[in-house]
Amino acid sequence: MEADRPLFIPVILGTARMGRMSLHAAQLVTGELSKCAGVETDLIDIAKLPLPTNDAGEAIKHADFSAKMIKADALVVVSPEYNHGYSGLLKHVLDSCLKEYIHKAVGIVGVSAGPFGGTRVIQNLLPVMRELGLVTIFWDVNFSSVQKVFTEDGRLLDESYIRRIDKFLKELIWMAKTLRQGRARISID
Amino acid sequence: MTRTDKMTCPSCRVEMNHHSDKLVYTVEPQDIGQADPGLGGFIEELHTCPNCGGAASRLA
């Protein structure tokens, strides 16, 4: 039965930049998600998606990414803040799907080298998520001064992030369960 | 105009739940004829199987 199937909540790493510290944040969130009962996860690195750049939108849909979005009950988007915005490649990837996202939950993790923890990129992503049909949660995770949060090889230096991620994931999982029920049981008609 | 016929899950053969109408803005010239002039695009219906969770869509 549908209700017995584990939730699938992939984590999208939203940057292809060399030396990206967001990788450590994405790996940490993926690791915490994998500890949650009844949840399966996967880290999707957009740098490894071979999407063409001579077209855009659903015309360049990648079969594997689309299949994961169809299977997903919720998403985590990990985005660094570059010049107050998200990476162009993240938008390019997100725009390659549409109906796959409808009525699914999304939580956003902001990452920055400065003190604001990606708050501005999160604000900029919210209207994009809304138009894609995703349902945003009210918890975020903000990695401020990320170079001080992780060692170069990705070891977490500030354990307080574990509790914040736990709160974020609990809300995301609740929303994922609720929306799964809604998609399957509650008619719009 | 809303379609009244129910979609059937291709895997389970059970009636699917119509849970969303998404307005998709028309960008391709060949799609312009399908656009609802009042909405500026076309409506894609989203349906989910209550048994297996499978998803399907169709134009309204």
gemmi code that builds the backbone of each chain (N, CA, C; Angstrom):
import gemmi

chains = {
    "A": [
        ("MET", (0.840, -1.198, 0.000), (0.000, 0.000, 0.000), (0.874, 1.247, 0.000)),
        ("GLU", (0.309, 2.318, -0.547), (1.023, 3.584, -0.649), (1.521, 4.084, 0.702)),
        ("ALA", (0.642, 3.964, 1.731), (0.997, 4.503, 3.041), (2.170, 3.755, 3.673)),
        ("ASP", (2.421, 2.519, 3.242), (3.502, 1.719, 3.811), (4.850, 1.989, 3.140)),
        ("ARG", (4.799, 2.611, 1.996), (6.040, 2.874, 1.256), (6.859, 3.920, 2.009)),
        ("PRO", (8.178, 3.713, 2.144), (8.985, 4.744, 2.810), (8.888, 6.068, 2.066)),
        ("LEU", (9.004, 7.148, 2.805), (9.088, 8.452, 2.159), (10.409, 8.536, 1.406)),
        ("PHE", (10.385, 9.146, 0.242), (11.630, 9.390, -0.489), (11.877, 10.887, -0.511)),
        ("ILE", (12.976, 11.295, 0.105), (13.287, 12.723, 0.227), (14.730, 12.950, -0.239)),
        ("PRO", (14.926, 13.195, -1.517), (16.279, 13.463, -2.007), (16.757, 14.861, -1.633)),
        ("VAL", (18.060, 14.997, -1.581), (18.709, 16.279, -1.285), (19.383, 16.754, -2.573)),
        ("ILE", (19.052, 17.954, -3.013), (19.642, 18.505, -4.238), (20.745, 19.480, -3.848)),
        ("LEU", (21.939, 19.184, -4.273), (23.072, 20.088, -4.047), (23.117, 21.075, -5.207)),
        ("GLY", (22.847, 22.365, -4.894), (22.560, 23.336, -5.941), (23.719, 24.176, -6.418)),
        ("THR", (24.880, 23.602, -6.561), (26.014, 24.347, -7.104), (27.007, 23.383, -7.739)),
        ("ALA", (27.655, 23.879, -8.779), (28.701, 23.080, -9.429), (30.077, 23.706, -9.222)),
        ("ARG", (30.148, 24.748, -8.408), (31.407, 25.482, -8.266), (32.487, 24.601, -7.630)),
        ("MET", (33.695, 24.722, -8.119), (34.822, 23.974, -7.541), (35.060, 24.451, -6.110)),
        ("GLY", (35.359, 23.538, -5.221), (35.653, 23.891, -3.842), (34.434, 24.264, -3.022)),
        ("ARG", (33.270, 23.943, -3.524), (32.007, 24.323, -2.858), (31.923, 23.725, -1.455)),
        ("MET", (31.685, 24.583, -0.470), (31.491, 24.113, 0.908), (30.066, 23.596, 1.106)),
        ("SER", (29.182, 23.948, 0.206), (27.799, 23.445, 0.293), (27.749, 21.926, 0.211)),
        ("LEU", (28.757, 21.326, -0.390), (28.805, 19.863, -0.448), (28.783, 19.275, 0.962)),
        ("HIS", (29.535, 19.883, 1.870), (29.567, 19.360, 3.241), (28.210, 19.501, 3.909)),
        ("ALA", (27.542, 20.632, 3.670), (26.200, 20.832, 4.235), (25.228, 19.800, 3.671)),
        ("ALA", (25.301, 19.566, 2.365), (24.399, 18.600, 1.728), (24.660, 17.185, 2.237)),
        ("GLN", (25.919, 16.854, 2.409), (26.241, 15.516, 2.925), (25.769, 15.354, 4.365)),
        ("LEU", (25.888, 16.420, 5.156), (25.423, 16.354, 6.538), (23.912, 16.147, 6.597)),
        ("VAL", (23.166, 16.917, 5.810), (21.704, 16.801, 5.819), (21.289, 15.421, 5.296)),
        ("THR", (21.962, 14.953, 4.264), (21.644, 13.624, 3.726), (21.886, 12.551, 4.785)),
        ("GLY", (22.968, 12.689, 5.518), (23.278, 11.725, 6.579), (22.238, 11.743, 7.684)),
        ("GLU", (21.795, 12.925, 8.072), (20.761, 13.018, 9.115), (19.430, 12.470, 8.609)),
        ("LEU", (19.110, 12.741, 7.348), (17.870, 12.197, 6.768), (17.900, 10.672, 6.745)),
        ("SER", (19.055, 10.118, 6.441), (19.149, 8.659, 6.343), (18.945, 7.975, 7.696)),
        ("LYS", (19.065, 8.739, 8.786), (18.831, 8.179, 10.125), (17.353, 8.185, 10.502)),
        ("CYS", (16.531, 8.878, 9.727), (15.112, 9.009, 10.057), (14.366, 7.731, 9.665)),
        ("ALA", (13.570, 7.222, 10.588), (12.810, 5.998, 10.312), (11.820, 6.239, 9.190)),
        ("GLY", (11.725, 5.278, 8.294), (10.732, 5.363, 7.232), (11.059, 6.361, 6.146)),
        ("VAL", (12.336, 6.739, 6.051), (12.741, 7.710, 5.033), (13.913, 7.152, 4.236)),
        ("GLU", (13.802, 7.269, 2.925), (14.929, 6.981, 2.041), (15.387, 8.291, 1.428)),
        ("THR", (16.670, 8.399, 1.182), (17.177, 9.644, 0.625), (18.264, 9.364, -0.402)),
        ("ASP", (18.677, 10.420, -1.056), (19.706, 10.317, -2.079), (20.266, 11.731, -2.266)),
        ("LEU", (21.540, 11.845, -2.455), (22.145, 13.150, -2.715), (22.273, 13.348, -4.223)),
        ("ILE", (21.593, 14.336, -4.735), (21.637, 14.632, -6.172), (22.548, 15.833, -6.370)),
        ("ASP", (23.658, 15.607, -7.017), (24.648, 16.661, -7.262), (24.394, 17.221, -8.662)),
        ("ILE", (23.972, 18.475, -8.745), (23.613, 19.011, -10.069), (24.825, 19.100, -10.991)),
        ("ALA", (26.022, 19.092, -10.413), (27.226, 19.126, -11.252), (27.366, 17.844, -12.071)),
        ("LYS", (26.678, 16.783, -11.628), (26.801, 15.493, -12.312), (25.637, 15.215, -13.254)),
        ("LEU", (24.711, 16.171, -13.369), (23.588, 15.983, -14.293), (23.977, 16.542, -15.662)),
        ("PRO", (24.002, 15.707, -16.664), (24.456, 16.183, -17.986), (23.352, 16.887, -18.774)),
        ("LEU", (22.888, 18.008, -18.255), (21.843, 18.748, -18.969), (22.468, 19.663, -20.014)),
        ("PRO", (21.903, 19.698, -21.217), (22.424, 20.625, -22.228), (22.129, 22.069, -21.842)),
        ("THR", (22.870, 22.985, -22.398), (22.635, 24.410, -22.125), (22.220, 25.169, -23.378)),
        ("ASN", (21.960, 24.434, -24.459), (21.494, 25.108, -25.674), (19.973, 25.114, -25.761)),
        ("ASP", (19.328, 24.684, -24.676), (17.870, 24.773, -24.562), (17.577, 24.776, -23.065)),
        ("ALA", (16.327, 24.879, -22.697), (16.002, 24.951, -21.273), (14.573, 24.492, -21.048)),
        ("GLY", (14.225, 24.333, -19.767), (12.873, 23.933, -19.413), (12.645, 22.444, -19.589)),
        ("GLU", (11.382, 22.074, -19.748), (11.057, 20.645, -19.820), (11.574, 19.987, -21.093)),
        ("ALA", (11.979, 20.797, -22.060), (12.542, 20.247, -23.297), (13.847, 19.488, -23.051)),
        ("ILE", (14.507, 19.783, -21.941), (15.794, 19.116, -21.668), (15.684, 18.175, -20.474)),
        ("LYS", (14.469, 17.715, -20.195), (14.239, 16.837, -19.047), (15.205, 15.659, -19.049)),
        ("HIS", (15.818, 15.397, -17.888), (16.743, 14.276, -17.736), (15.968, 13.116, -17.110)),
        ("ALA", (15.985, 11.970, -17.764), (15.100, 10.862, -17.363), (15.318, 10.440, -15.910)),
        ("ASP", (16.550, 10.335, -15.499), (16.827, 9.869, -14.136), (16.407, 10.909, -13.102)),
        ("PHE", (16.714, 12.178, -13.378), (16.312, 13.237, -12.441), (14.787, 13.319, -12.375)),
        ("SER", (14.130, 13.234, -13.520), (12.668, 13.279, -13.542), (12.077, 12.115, -12.744)),
        ("ALA", (12.634, 10.930, -12.911), (12.124, 9.757, -12.190), (12.283, 9.937, -10.683)),
        ("LYS", (13.372, 10.545, -10.277), (13.569, 10.786, -8.836), (12.587, 11.830, -8.318)),
        ("MET", (12.282, 12.826, -9.132), (11.316, 13.833, -8.698), (9.906, 13.239, -8.637)),
        ("ILE", (9.590, 12.328, -9.551), (8.282, 11.653, -9.498), (8.185, 10.810, -8.231)),
        ("LYS", (9.253, 10.105, -7.910), (9.253, 9.236, -6.730), (9.261, 10.039, -5.431)),
        ("ALA", (9.811, 11.235, -5.479), (10.009, 12.022, -4.246), (8.690, 12.405, -3.597)),
        ("ASP", (8.696, 12.392, -2.273), (7.584, 12.930, -1.481), (7.910, 14.334, -0.997)),
        ("ALA", (9.174, 14.653, -0.952), (9.624, 15.978, -0.533), (11.050, 16.154, -1.046)),
        ("LEU", (11.509, 17.395, -1.024), (12.873, 17.703, -1.460), (13.561, 18.556, -0.402)),
        ("VAL", (14.873, 18.413, -0.354), (15.703, 19.396, 0.341), (16.580, 20.037, -0.729)),
        ("VAL", (16.563, 21.349, -0.797), (17.440, 22.067, -1.723), (18.523, 22.752, -0.899)),
        ("VAL", (19.763, 22.404, -1.168), (20.905, 23.039, -0.500), (21.510, 24.031, -1.485)),
        ("SER", (21.433, 25.298, -1.121), (21.892, 26.318, -2.067), (22.868, 27.284, -1.411)),
        ("PRO", (24.008, 27.480, -2.026), (24.874, 28.572, -1.582), (24.291, 29.898, -2.057)),
        ("GLU", (24.766, 30.957, -1.447), (24.335, 32.295, -1.864), (25.481, 32.937, -2.637)),
        ("TYR", (25.267, 33.134, -3.934), (26.264, 33.771, -4.790), (25.726, 35.143, -5.199)),
        ("ASN", (26.360, 36.208, -4.774), (25.898, 37.563, -5.103), (24.411, 37.734, -4.781)),
        ("HIS", (24.018, 37.256, -3.623), (22.652, 37.336, -3.097), (21.681, 36.400, -3.813)),
        ("GLY", (22.142, 35.581, -4.745), (21.218, 34.741, -5.505), (21.633, 33.284, -5.504)),
        ("TYR", (20.833, 32.473, -6.208), (21.138, 31.056, -6.381), (21.905, 30.874, -7.680)),
        ("SER", (22.495, 29.713, -7.835), (23.285, 29.477, -9.041), (22.367, 29.326, -10.249)),
        ("GLY", (22.834, 29.783, -11.376), (22.065, 29.632, -12.606), (21.827, 28.172, -12.944)),
        ("LEU", (22.794, 27.340, -12.626), (22.650, 25.915, -12.944), (21.543, 25.278, -12.104)),
        ("LEU", (21.384, 25.710, -10.852), (20.292, 25.168, -10.027), (18.941, 25.483, -10.667)),
        ("LYS", (18.771, 26.707, -11.115), (17.496, 27.079, -11.765), (17.297, 26.286, -13.050)),
        ("HIS", (18.365, 26.099, -13.782), (18.319, 25.329, -15.037), (17.835, 23.903, -14.749)),
        ("VAL", (18.355, 23.306, -13.705), (17.970, 21.933, -13.341), (16.526, 21.900, -12.844)),
        ("LEU", (16.182, 22.795, -11.934), (14.819, 22.790, -11.383), (13.782, 22.989, -12.481)),
        ("ASP", (14.072, 23.841, -13.436), (13.113, 24.148, -14.503), (12.915, 22.993, -15.485)),
        ("SER", (13.736, 21.966, -15.393), (13.607, 20.850, -16.331), (12.423, 19.941, -15.978)),
        ("CYS", (11.823, 20.147, -14.826), (10.629, 19.389, -14.428), (9.549, 20.370, -14.017)),
        ("LEU", (8.306, 19.889, -13.966), (7.219, 20.719, -13.435), (6.179, 19.838, -12.745)),
        ("LYS", (5.487, 19.014, -13.523), (4.406, 18.240, -12.891), (4.945, 17.269, -11.846)),
        ("GLU", (6.219, 16.940, -11.933), (6.841, 16.039, -10.957), (6.816, 16.614, -9.541)),
        ("TYR", (6.753, 17.960, -9.436), (6.885, 18.602, -8.122), (5.554, 18.878, -7.425)),
        ("ILE", (4.463, 18.766, -8.131), (3.204, 19.348, -7.637), (2.749, 18.726, -6.318)),
        ("HIS", (2.446, 19.597, -5.355), (1.958, 19.197, -4.023), (2.975, 18.328, -3.283)),
        ("LYS", (4.243, 18.670, -3.422), (5.301, 18.003, -2.647), (6.023, 19.056, -1.801)),
        ("ALA", (6.495, 18.633, -0.656), (7.112, 19.571, 0.286), (8.556, 19.855, -0.104)),
        ("VAL", (9.012, 21.036, 0.247), (10.421, 21.372, 0.031), (10.935, 22.188, 1.211)),
        ("GLY", (12.128, 21.854, 1.638), (12.841, 22.627, 2.643), (14.141, 23.131, 2.043)),
        ("ILE", (14.535, 24.330, 2.445), (15.708, 24.955, 1.824), (16.800, 25.158, 2.867)),
        ("VAL", (18.009, 24.784, 2.473), (19.195, 24.973, 3.303), (20.063, 26.031, 2.623)),
        ("GLY", (20.284, 27.144, 3.308), (21.112, 28.205, 2.757), (22.535, 28.117, 3.309)),
        ("VAL", (23.483, 28.418, 2.434), (24.899, 28.332, 2.812), (25.594, 29.609, 2.367)),
        ("SER", (26.363, 30.194, 3.271), (27.120, 31.381, 2.856), (28.428, 31.482, 3.620)),
        ("ALA", (29.374, 32.175, 3.004), (30.642, 32.443, 3.674), (30.494, 33.585, 4.668)),
        ("GLY", (29.490, 34.413, 4.467), (29.239, 35.553, 5.347), (28.316, 35.187, 6.495)),
        ("PRO", (27.868, 36.226, 7.221), (27.146, 35.976, 8.472), (25.652, 35.675, 8.334)),
        ("PHE", (25.091, 35.784, 7.140), (23.637, 35.701, 7.032), (23.117, 34.315, 6.651)),
        ("GLY", (24.002, 33.369, 6.457), (23.588, 31.976, 6.297), (22.671, 31.703, 5.124)),
        ("GLY", (22.840, 32.466, 4.065), (22.025, 32.190, 2.873), (20.582, 32.653, 2.996)),
        ("THR", (20.294, 33.550, 3.926), (18.898, 34.000, 4.080), (18.379, 34.662, 2.813)),
        ("ARG", (19.249, 35.380, 2.104), (18.778, 36.082, 0.909), (18.524, 35.113, -0.238)),
        ("VAL", (19.339, 34.072, -0.342), (19.072, 33.110, -1.415), (17.811, 32.321, -1.105)),
        ("ILE", (17.559, 32.061, 0.159), (16.319, 31.355, 0.510), (15.120, 32.210, 0.124)),
        ("GLN", (15.162, 33.484, 0.457), (14.054, 34.366, 0.086), (13.859, 34.407, -1.427)),
        ("ASN", (14.965, 34.382, -2.158), (14.863, 34.422, -3.621), (14.340, 33.115, -4.199)),
        ("LEU", (14.575, 32.010, -3.495), (14.091, 30.718, -3.997), (12.607, 30.496, -3.711)),
        ("LEU", (12.066, 31.128, -2.691), (10.679, 30.852, -2.294), (9.676, 31.052, -3.441)),
        ("PRO", (9.712, 32.171, -4.168), (8.726, 32.298, -5.261), (8.951, 31.292, -6.385)),
        ("VAL", (10.179, 30.862, -6.577), (10.454, 29.839, -7.601), (9.815, 28.517, -7.186)),
        ("MET", (10.001, 28.152, -5.917), (9.418, 26.908, -5.408), (7.894, 26.936, -5.556)),
        ("ARG", (7.319, 28.070, -5.211), (5.864, 28.216, -5.272), (5.358, 28.001, -6.696)),
        ("GLU", (6.012, 28.610, -7.670), (5.547, 28.478, -9.048), (5.756, 27.065, -9.582)),
        ("LEU", (6.740, 26.364, -9.046), (6.960, 24.977, -9.464), (5.935, 24.021, -8.845)),
        ("GLY", (5.107, 24.539, -7.947), (4.077, 23.687, -7.340), (4.519, 23.027, -6.051)),
        ("LEU", (5.717, 23.360, -5.596), (6.218, 22.805, -4.343), (5.643, 23.577, -3.160)),
        ("VAL", (5.595, 22.930, -2.012), (5.037, 23.547, -0.804), (6.188, 23.760, 0.173)),
        ("THR", (6.501, 25.007, 0.431), (7.660, 25.300, 1.286), (7.293, 25.157, 2.759)),
        ("ILE", (8.251, 24.692, 3.535), (8.051, 24.606, 4.981), (8.594, 25.878, 5.628)),
        ("PHE", (8.245, 26.079, 6.911), (8.659, 27.327, 7.578), (9.951, 27.186, 8.356)),
        ("TRP", (10.563, 26.026, 8.327), (11.908, 25.871, 8.895), (12.928, 25.932, 7.765)),
        ("ASP", (14.019, 26.625, 8.002), (15.179, 26.604, 7.099), (16.378, 26.144, 7.929)),
        ("VAL", (17.453, 25.833, 7.251), (18.744, 25.674, 7.936), (19.684, 26.694, 7.300)),
        ("ASN", (20.356, 27.464, 8.130), (21.256, 28.513, 7.635), (22.675, 28.224, 8.089)),
        ("PHE", (23.530, 27.932, 7.140), (24.957, 27.736, 7.447), (25.677, 29.070, 7.227)),
        ("SER", (25.912, 29.788, 8.319), (26.648, 31.057, 8.255), (28.140, 30.778, 8.369)),
        ("SER", (28.941, 31.625, 7.757), (30.407, 31.478, 7.835), (30.787, 30.003, 7.713)),
        ("VAL", (30.330, 29.412, 6.627), (30.405, 27.946, 6.488), (31.829, 27.409, 6.604)),
        ("GLN", (32.783, 28.253, 6.270), (34.177, 27.823, 6.373), (34.601, 27.562, 7.818)),
        ("LYS", (33.787, 28.069, 8.771), (34.062, 27.818, 10.184), (33.216, 26.674, 10.739)),
        ("VAL", (32.261, 26.225, 9.957), (31.345, 25.167, 10.421), (31.901, 23.785, 10.111)),
        ("PHE", (32.630, 23.692, 8.998), (33.199, 22.411, 8.575), (34.708, 22.558, 8.388)),
        ("THR", (35.413, 21.455, 8.610), (36.810, 21.418, 8.200), (36.855, 21.265, 6.675)),
        ("GLU", (38.015, 21.396, 6.111), (38.124, 21.292, 4.648), (37.687, 19.929, 4.138)),
        ("ASP", (37.862, 18.912, 4.981), (37.441, 17.567, 4.541), (36.013, 17.235, 4.982)),
        ("GLY", (35.286, 18.233, 5.484), (33.857, 18.045, 5.715), (33.445, 17.647, 7.112)),
        ("ARG", (34.362, 17.674, 8.067), (33.989, 17.311, 9.447), (33.266, 18.486, 10.093)),
        ("LEU", (32.137, 18.182, 10.741), (31.329, 19.231, 11.380), (32.015, 19.716, 12.652)),
        ("LEU", (32.162, 21.042, 12.753), (32.820, 21.629, 13.916), (31.828, 22.199, 14.928)),
        ("ASP", (30.603, 22.418, 14.502), (29.592, 23.021, 15.382), (28.402, 22.070, 15.490)),
        ("GLU", (28.362, 21.354, 16.598), (27.332, 20.321, 16.768), (25.927, 20.899, 16.927)),
        ("SER", (25.811, 22.201, 17.169), (24.479, 22.779, 17.339), (23.651, 22.656, 16.055)),
        ("TYR", (24.332, 22.477, 14.924), (23.603, 22.320, 13.675), (22.771, 21.041, 13.643)),
        ("ILE", (23.169, 20.035, 14.401), (22.421, 18.770, 14.381), (20.994, 18.987, 14.887)),
        ("ARG", (20.862, 19.768, 15.950), (19.524, 20.022, 16.506), (18.683, 20.847, 15.535)),
        ("ARG", (19.313, 21.833, 14.897), (18.557, 22.651, 13.931), (18.084, 21.790, 12.755)),
        ("ILE", (18.971, 20.927, 12.293), (18.602, 20.057, 11.168), (17.489, 19.099, 11.591)),
        ("ASP", (17.543, 18.619, 12.819), (16.509, 17.713, 13.320), (15.137, 18.398, 13.294)),
        ("LYS", (15.079, 19.628, 13.755), (13.808, 20.373, 13.743), (13.308, 20.581, 12.314)),
        ("PHE", (14.218, 20.949, 11.454), (13.911, 21.172, 10.031), (13.359, 19.887, 9.399)),
        ("LEU", (14.018, 18.769, 9.662), (13.599, 17.512, 9.041), (12.273, 17.017, 9.605)),
        ("LYS", (12.051, 17.226, 10.893), (10.768, 16.787, 11.467), (9.604, 17.524, 10.796)),
        ("GLU", (9.769, 18.805, 10.591), (8.709, 19.565, 9.927), (8.546, 19.107, 8.469)),
        ("LEU", (9.670, 18.882, 7.798), (9.614, 18.450, 6.397), (8.935, 17.085, 6.270)),
        ("ILE", (9.259, 16.180, 7.174), (8.673, 14.832, 7.115), (7.172, 14.889, 7.404)),
        ("TRP", (6.789, 15.704, 8.361), (5.348, 15.857, 8.648), (4.630, 16.365, 7.399)),
        ("MET", (5.202, 17.353, 6.779), (4.568, 17.923, 5.581), (4.562, 16.903, 4.438)),
        ("ALA", (5.631, 16.131, 4.318), (5.687, 15.118, 3.257), (4.603, 14.065, 3.458)),
        ("LYS", (4.411, 13.633, 4.710), (3.367, 12.630, 4.989), (1.977, 13.205, 4.706)),
        ("THR", (1.779, 14.433, 5.118), (0.470, 15.068, 4.951), (0.147, 15.259, 3.473)),
        ("LEU", (1.125, 15.728, 2.727), (0.889, 15.963, 1.301), (0.750, 14.654, 0.535)),
        ("ARG", (1.446, 13.620, 0.978), (1.251, 12.319, 0.323), (-0.206, 11.880, 0.465)),
        ("GLN", (-0.744, 12.020, 1.667), (-2.149, 11.686, 1.890), (-3.054, 12.561, 1.024)),
        ("GLY", (-2.723, 13.829, 0.960), (-3.538, 14.752, 0.177), (-3.532, 14.414, -1.301)),
        ("ARG", (-2.353, 14.115, -1.827), (-2.275, 13.783, -3.256), (-3.104, 12.538, -3.571)),
        ("ALA", (-3.074, 11.575, -2.663), (-3.728, 10.293, -2.925), (-5.204, 10.276, -2.555)),
        ("ARG", (-5.610, 11.139, -1.612), (-6.955, 10.976, -1.034), (-7.861, 12.192, -1.164)),
        ("ILE", (-7.300, 13.375, -1.275), (-8.150, 14.573, -1.222), (-8.271, 15.164, -2.618)),
        ("SER", (-9.505, 15.165, -3.102), (-9.752, 15.628, -4.467), (-9.893, 17.134, -4.519)),
        ("ILE", (-9.463, 17.707, -5.618), (-9.642, 19.138, -5.841), (-11.054, 19.435, -6.358)),
        ("ASP", (-11.724, 18.414, -6.845), (-13.049, 18.625, -7.456), (-14.134, 18.833, -6.393)),
    ],
    "B": [
        ("MET", (-12.557, 24.028, -19.008), (-13.664, 23.151, -18.652), (-13.082, 21.897, -17.981)),
        ("THR", (-13.643, 21.550, -16.822), (-13.126, 20.423, -16.070), (-13.615, 19.109, -16.669)),
        ("ARG", (-12.702, 18.184, -16.826), (-13.092, 16.858, -17.307), (-13.707, 16.076, -16.148)),
        ("THR", (-14.704, 15.295, -16.434), (-15.376, 14.554, -15.359), (-14.998, 13.081, -15.341)),
        ("ASP", (-14.403, 12.581, -16.449), (-14.020, 11.176, -16.453), (-12.798, 10.966, -15.565)),
        ("LYS", (-12.822, 9.894, -14.792), (-11.746, 9.624, -13.840), (-10.577, 8.936, -14.531)),
        ("MET", (-9.376, 9.232, -14.080), (-8.205, 8.505, -14.588), (-8.060, 7.205, -13.805)),
        ("THR", (-7.544, 6.200, -14.465), (-7.332, 4.897, -13.839), (-5.836, 4.626, -13.780)),
        ("CYS", (-5.380, 4.155, -12.635), (-3.953, 3.865, -12.476), (-3.547, 2.754, -13.440)),
        ("PRO", (-2.536, 2.979, -14.260), (-2.138, 1.945, -15.216), (-1.567, 0.701, -14.540)),
        ("SER", (-1.097, 0.827, -13.290), (-0.535, -0.330, -12.581), (-1.593, -1.084, -11.791)),
        ("CYS", (-2.425, -0.352, -11.032), (-3.360, -0.983, -10.081), (-4.775, -1.099, -10.627)),
        ("ARG", (-5.068, -0.344, -11.657), (-6.414, -0.297, -12.235), (-7.445, 0.284, -11.274)),
        ("VAL", (-6.996, 1.059, -10.294), (-7.949, 1.715, -9.394), (-8.099, 3.183, -9.818)),
        ("GLU", (-9.172, 3.782, -9.350), (-9.464, 5.168, -9.700), (-8.454, 6.095, -9.036)),
        ("MET", (-7.899, 6.989, -9.814), (-6.894, 7.903, -9.270), (-7.564, 9.156, -8.700)),
        ("ASN", (-6.843, 9.825, -7.809), (-7.358, 11.042, -7.180), (-6.834, 12.275, -7.920)),
        ("HIS", (-7.762, 13.095, -8.350), (-7.406, 14.357, -9.018), (-7.139, 15.385, -7.928)),
        ("HIS", (-5.863, 15.750, -7.750), (-5.528, 16.608, -6.609), (-5.041, 17.989, -6.998)),
        ("SER", (-4.816, 18.241, -8.284), (-4.309, 19.572, -8.625), (-4.590, 19.919, -10.078)),
        ("ASP", (-4.789, 21.197, -10.302), (-4.814, 21.760, -11.650), (-3.688, 22.776, -11.713)),
        ("LYS", (-2.710, 22.536, -12.576), (-1.564, 23.451, -12.677), (-1.685, 24.253, -13.956)),
        ("LEU", (-1.614, 25.563, -13.815), (-1.604, 26.426, -14.990), (-0.199, 26.426, -15.579)),
        ("VAL", (-0.117, 26.011, -16.820), (1.167, 25.967, -17.520), (1.130, 27.018, -18.620)),
        ("TYR", (2.041, 27.953, -18.533), (2.040, 29.037, -19.520), (2.598, 28.535, -20.849)),
        ("THR", (1.984, 28.975, -21.894), (2.333, 28.499, -23.220), (3.551, 29.247, -23.746)),
        ("VAL", (4.564, 28.496, -24.136), (5.742, 29.124, -24.722), (6.045, 28.591, -26.118)),
        ("GLU", (5.590, 27.388, -26.403), (5.887, 26.802, -27.709), (4.791, 27.183, -28.707)),
        ("PRO", (5.167, 27.603, -29.911), (4.156, 28.025, -30.897), (3.093, 26.966, -31.145)),
        ("GLN", (3.475, 25.689, -31.150), (2.497, 24.637, -31.439), (1.490, 24.435, -30.312)),
        ("ASP", (1.783, 24.991, -29.122), (0.878, 24.839, -27.978), (-0.103, 25.995, -27.842)),
        ("ILE", (0.103, 27.050, -28.591), (-0.693, 28.253, -28.374), (-2.178, 27.975, -28.573)),
        ("GLY", (-2.501, 27.093, -29.503), (-3.901, 26.763, -29.753), (-4.588, 26.101, -28.579)),
        ("GLN", (-3.813, 25.477, -27.703), (-4.397, 24.796, -26.550), (-4.630, 25.749, -25.384)),
        ("ALA", (-4.089, 26.948, -25.478), (-4.154, 27.856, -24.335), (-5.562, 28.376, -24.124)),
        ("ASP", (-5.927, 28.476, -22.860), (-7.186, 29.125, -22.484), (-6.928, 30.627, -22.511)),
        ("PRO", (-7.605, 31.369, -23.373), (-7.290, 32.803, -23.486), (-7.531, 33.565, -22.193)),
        ("GLY", (-8.454, 33.075, -21.375), (-8.730, 33.757, -20.113), (-7.656, 33.528, -19.069)),
        ("LEU", (-6.953, 32.418, -19.189), (-5.923, 32.074, -18.199), (-4.517, 32.346, -18.713)),
        ("GLY", (-4.364, 32.395, -20.019), (-3.047, 32.656, -20.587), (-2.185, 31.424, -20.723)),
        ("GLY", (-2.760, 30.277, -20.510), (-2.002, 29.033, -20.636), (-2.981, 27.882, -20.675)),
        ("PHE", (-2.465, 26.683, -20.419), (-3.379, 25.541, -20.362), (-3.277, 24.866, -18.999)),
        ("ILE", (-4.346, 24.153, -18.666), (-4.420, 23.489, -17.366), (-3.982, 22.040, -17.521)),
        ("GLU", (-3.034, 21.639, -16.697), (-2.631, 20.242, -16.627), (-3.169, 19.669, -15.324)),
        ("GLU", (-3.957, 18.610, -15.436), (-4.503, 17.952, -14.251), (-3.475, 16.956, -13.702)),
        ("LEU", (-3.331, 16.939, -12.382), (-2.441, 15.976, -11.724), (-3.283, 14.976, -10.950)),
        ("HIS", (-2.973, 13.692, -11.135), (-3.722, 12.603, -10.494), (-2.731, 11.664, -9.799)),
        ("THR", (-3.136, 11.158, -8.637), (-2.291, 10.214, -7.892), (-3.109, 8.987, -7.520)),
        ("CYS", (-2.468, 7.836, -7.613), (-3.126, 6.575, -7.256), (-3.119, 6.405, -5.736)),
        ("PRO", (-4.287, 6.203, -5.112), (-4.311, 6.012, -3.661), (-3.724, 4.677, -3.222)),
        ("ASN", (-3.533, 3.770, -4.165), (-3.009, 2.453, -3.808), (-1.485, 2.397, -3.883)),
        ("CYS", (-0.932, 2.787, -5.028), (0.533, 2.662, -5.203), (1.270, 3.991, -5.177)),
        ("GLY", (0.532, 5.095, -5.215), (1.186, 6.399, -5.203), (1.651, 6.858, -6.571)),
        ("GLY", (1.369, 6.081, -7.588), (1.771, 6.460, -8.938), (1.087, 7.747, -9.380)),
        ("ALA", (1.786, 8.529, -10.185), (1.270, 9.824, -10.610), (1.017, 9.814, -12.113)),
        ("ALA", (0.036, 10.608, -12.519), (-0.256, 10.771, -13.939), (-0.818, 12.166, -14.146)),
        ("SER", (-0.760, 12.602, -15.365), (-1.305, 13.930, -15.663), (-1.938, 13.900, -17.048)),
        ("ARG", (-2.768, 14.906, -17.271), (-3.384, 15.063, -18.595), (-3.827, 16.506, -18.723)),
        ("LEU", (-4.028, 16.913, -19.961), (-4.567, 18.249, -20.191), (-6.038, 18.268, -19.806)),
        ("ALA", (-6.462, 19.348, -19.163), (-7.877, 19.449, -18.740), (-8.769, 19.639, -19.958)),
    ],
}
model = gemmi.Model(1)
for chain_id, residues in chains.items():
    chain = gemmi.Chain(chain_id)
    for i, (resn, *xyz) in enumerate(residues, 1):
        res = gemmi.Residue()
        res.name, res.seqid = resn, gemmi.SeqId(i, " ")
        for name, pos in zip(("N", "CA", "C"), xyz):
            atom = gemmi.Atom()
            atom.name, atom.element = name, gemmi.Element(name[0])
            atom.pos, atom.b_iso = gemmi.Position(*pos), 0.0
            res.add_atom(atom)
        chain.add_residue(res)
    model.add_chain(chain)
structure = gemmi.Structure()
structure.add_model(model)
structure.setup_entities()
